[in-house]
């Protein structure tokens, strides 16, 4: 059972909304230059309208992701969970565990598993290792869960360490590796032979992963036994306005067996 004391955060962060709000205020203030220079004034009015649209959209997205809206964020977590074909016995790693939302779901579903969450805990999201530990404490799970600060680009584990590897919307954020496909290969490195993996990221964004079919074939040729791709936006619970490319439209799940 989900615990309401667990803070799941929001993928559209408050920091992002505050940043857009500040920019909107600045451009509205500068639009007053219209009385001095019409061209400059029109430019600032244009950007004021643009940032107003951005603010409205991201406020809408923030609301839809939250439990007060359509709880899309939690539904996506459940979508990921439903793709996992795992016995429940063994070791699990959550790569980029954020504030532990997904790893707690895994612990609740697989009470006999030993879990490890890694994250770098930097950026625009208000997450920390302390938040993870607090959320785990409030969730009431009894699993052995360890949190480690590390980069997904260089996981501090030996080859073939985990029976299940999961990751949600993390790999594209890793700054120290230009080719995001290398991060997937690093994640697969720590999965045991016959182990299971379920990764959720911007796999349809060609600037990160190239052609998805070619990438899947590349992974197959590396010895992966089974692999498939699922488009997140095809899920019936995703509202049309969230299917835009910069929101959910470019996200998908790569899952399989090593």
ChimeraX attribute file (.defattr): number of C-alpha atoms within 10 A of each C-alpha:
attribute: neighborCount
match mode: 1-to-1
recipient: residues
	/A:1	8
	/A:2	10
	/A:3	12
	/A:4	9
	/A:5	12
	/A:6	20
	/A:7	18
	/A:8	20
	/A:9	17
	/A:10	18
	/A:11	15
	/A:12	21
	/A:13	15
	/A:14	17
	/A:15	13
	/A:16	16
	/A:17	17
	/A:18	12
	/A:19	11
	/A:20	19
	/A:21	16
	/A:22	13
	/A:23	16
	/A:24	23
	/A:25	14
	/A:26	14
	/A:27	20
	/A:28	20
	/A:29	13
	/A:30	16
	/A:31	22
	/A:32	16
	/A:33	17
	/A:34	15
	/A:35	10
	/A:36	10
	/A:37	11
	/A:38	13
	/A:39	12
	/A:40	16
	/A:41	18
	/A:42	15
	/A:43	15
	/A:44	22
	/A:45	21
	/A:46	15
	/A:47	17
	/A:48	21
	/A:49	14
	/A:50	13
	/A:51	20
	/A:52	17
	/A:53	14
	/A:54	16
	/A:55	20
	/A:56	14
	/A:57	15
	/A:58	19
	/A:59	17
	/A:60	15
	/A:61	21
	/A:62	22
	/A:63	17
	/A:64	20
	/A:65	23
	/A:66	18
	/A:67	15
	/A:68	9
	/A:69	13
	/A:70	16
	/A:71	15
	/A:72	20
	/A:73	21
	/A:74	17
	/A:75	16
	/A:76	18
	/A:77	15
	/A:78	13
	/A:79	15
	/A:80	22
	/A:81	16
	/A:82	9
	/A:83	16
	/A:84	17
	/A:85	15
	/A:86	14
	/A:87	11
	/A:88	17
	/A:89	13
	/A:90	15
	/A:91	19
	/A:92	28
	/A:93	27
	/A:94	24
	/A:95	25
	/A:96	25
	/A:97	28
	/A:98	28
	/A:99	27
	/A:100	27
	/A:101	19
	/A:102	23
	/A:103	24
	/A:104	25
	/A:105	17
	/A:106	22
	/A:107	23
	/A:108	18
	/A:109	14
	/A:110	19
	/A:111	15
	/A:112	16
	/A:113	22
	/A:114	19
	/A:115	24
	/A:116	19
	/A:117	25
	/A:118	23
	/A:119	23
	/A:120	18
	/A:121	18
	/A:122	10
	/A:123	9
	/A:124	12
	/A:125	17
	/A:126	15
	/A:127	20
	/A:128	18
	/A:129	20
	/A:130	11
	/A:131	17
	/A:132	25
	/A:133	16
	/A:134	16
	/A:135	21
	/A:136	24
	/A:137	14
	/A:138	14
	/A:139	21
	/A:140	15
	/A:141	18
	/A:142	13
	/A:143	17
	/A:144	13
	/A:145	19
	/A:146	13
	/A:147	18
	/A:148	14
	/A:149	15
	/A:150	16
	/A:151	19
	/A:152	24
	/A:153	18
	/A:154	12
	/A:155	19
	/A:156	13
	/A:157	10
	/A:158	10
	/A:159	15
	/A:160	15
	/A:161	17
	/A:162	24
	/A:163	25
	/A:164	29
	/A:165	25
	/A:166	25
	/A:167	26
	/A:168	21
	/A:169	19
	/A:170	17
	/A:171	26
	/A:172	18
	/A:173	14
	/A:174	16
	/A:175	12
	/A:176	12
	/A:177	15
	/A:178	11
	/A:179	15
	/A:180	21
	/A:181	19
	/A:182	14
	/A:183	21
	/A:184	18
	/A:185	13
	/A:186	16
	/A:187	24
	/A:188	23
	/A:189	18
	/A:190	21
	/A:191	24
	/A:192	19
	/A:193	18
	/A:194	15
	/A:195	23
	/A:196	23
	/A:197	27
	/A:198	23
	/A:199	25
	/A:200	24
	/A:201	20
	/A:202	27
	/A:203	27
	/A:204	19
	/A:205	18
	/A:206	11
	/A:207	11
	/A:208	15
	/A:209	18
	/A:210	15
	/A:211	13
	/A:212	16
	/A:213	12
	/A:214	11
	/A:215	14
	/A:216	16
	/A:217	12
	/A:218	13
	/A:219	19
	/A:220	15
	/A:221	10
	/A:222	11
	/A:223	10
	/A:224	17
	/A:225	14
	/A:226	13
	/A:227	17
	/A:228	13
	/A:229	17
	/A:230	15
	/A:231	17
	/A:232	22
	/A:233	20
	/A:234	12
	/A:235	12
	/A:236	8
	/A:237	13
	/A:238	20
	/A:239	15
	/A:240	11
	/A:241	12
	/A:242	19
	/A:243	16
	/A:244	12
	/A:245	13
	/A:246	11
	/A:247	15
	/A:248	20
	/A:249	20
	/A:250	18
	/A:251	20
	/A:252	24
	/A:253	23
	/A:254	21
	/A:255	22
	/A:256	20
	/A:257	20
	/A:258	23
